[in-house]
Amino acid sequence: MTRRFLLLLLIATSTTLSACASDPLNTQALAEIQALSARDSKVSNIVGVPSCGDPRSHLLTEKGFPTVFRTICRVSYKEGTIDRYKDMWCIGDFEKSPMLDHCYVWVPYE
């Protein structure tokens, strides 16, 4: 069940990334999220840029926070010859500068 949810989440985030290209603030948020998710994953040998959900599509308006976003990033890396990844939750606010100060490792419940 958890893997299915993660797969659906990753598919949804990959399809929404193209929507942020026309919004400079969203593009800036995405750059900050990618940088902090890579830093806070505390892994070496990162492969490429972290794949992150579109911040604008993940606003917490239903919780009463119209400028706050929560999105997940997948940080891919190599451990020897093995491909690995860490999923990172990043929470930020479009009204702050910087928009966020850290991300944390997402550990699904078993």
N, C-alpha and C positions, 0 to 999 in steps of 0.2 A: 504494500500500500504506500509506504513512504517513498519508495523508488518511483512508483507511478506518478505520485504527486510531484516529485522533483523533476521528472522528465517533462510533465505537462508545464511546470513552471519555467523550465529552460526553453521550451518551445515558444511559450508566450513571450518571454523576454527577448528572444532572438528576433521575433517578428515585430516587436515594438521599437527596436533600436533605430530603425530607419526614420521613425517619426520625430526624433529629437534633433535632426539635422537643421531644421528651420528655426529653432528656438535657441538663441545664444546662451541664455541662462541655463537651459537644460543641458546644452553641450558642455558648459563649464561644470555643472554638477556632475555629469558623467565622467569628466576628466578627473575631478577630485575623488570620486568614488573609486575609479580604477586605480588611481595612485595609492589611496589608503587601503584598499582591499589587498593589493599586492604587498604593501608594507606590513600590514597587520597579520597577514597569513603566516609570516615568519618562516617562509620557505626560501630555499635558494634554488637556482636553476629553473626560474619561471620561464615558461614557454609562451611567447606572445603577450598580448595585452589581456587582462582579465575581461571576461564576457559578463556584462552587467545589464540588469533590467533598466528600462527607461524610467528615470525618476519622476517625470511628469505623469506617467501612467500609474504610478504607485503612491499617490498622495493619500494621506490619512484624513481626508475630509469627513468620512463617515464617523470618525472618532472625534471630530471637532477641531482638527488641526489642518486647515486648508493649504498651508505652505510647507508642511512637514511630509517628507517622503521616506519610505522604507523599501529597499530593494535588495536583491541578492546578486552576488557576483561569484563566478566560478574562476578560480585561479588555478591554471594548469601548470604543472611543473614535472620535472624528471627526477626520479630517485634511482640513480644508476641508469639502467636501461628501461626502467618501468615508468610508464606514463601514469601520473597521479593528479589529483585535484583536491582543492579545499573550497568549500562553499562558504561565503562570507556574507553576513547581514550588515548592511550599511544604512544608517538612519541619519537624515540630515534635514536642514531647513533652508528653503530658498531665500529667506529673509536674513540669513546670517552670512557672515564672511569671516573665515571660510564657512562653507555650508555644513561641514561635518568635521569632527576631529578624530574619529576612529571607526573601524569596522570590527566585527567580532566573528569568530568561527561559528558557523551553524552546525550544530550536532543534532541530527534527528533523533526523536525518541524511538526506542526499540520496544 
